[in-house]
């Protein structure tokens, strides 16, 4: 499976919890990611306790806010009525354990040893591929050198160093 296919496949519209993944795991190359951004000054609050619960905001859906997460629990929200009076499909909300990713700046890093939980909707969770597991990293992947020929002007090719 590829993460981008799983993100659009209806068969993966319900995310498995960690417990469910023990008997029905996702492929080894796949992990769950969540859109989440720590609130300003949250780090100071996080340092005083080993566990906390954050608040999700739809404005957090931005690539810079994507980080690994572990789905702990899933629950169905009560059905709601649409403006046309039709009952709409029940939405799922997930309790996730939010983790750090290596490139986060210090203001967004959850302190080591701290467990931070957030309730997020399904659209805030994506499947991601682990580093170096995509097809381009396969040992037998097809590779072909691309010749550029005379694509560059001669003055660009001058490698003489000025003295």
C-alpha angles and dihedrals in degrees: 000000000000122000095234091052092048091051091059100034114104089215087071098045089110113058117220119236121234089259092052090048090062090070099025109028128185116241114288091248094058131080134169121255129191134202105238137143125191114241117248112281091010093127092068090053092047092054092063096059139033095226134033143165121231132200122244121220124189089229087071092077099108130117093247089060097054112116137158116275139177118225107228102170141005127202135175119239118224115271115263131206120244124223089263090058094251119134110245126219114273112258124222126231121197131207106218135186103228117219135190125254120213097250098053116122118240094259090062100042118110108224117258112268093020122120114212119188130192135179108230135175121244093258089062092062124078135175112241133189120242115245115279095010101102120105093261088069096054113120092229096042114139111257129176129178114241114221116213096193112185096347094128129064116248093247089061090054094056106115097177113132120225116242 
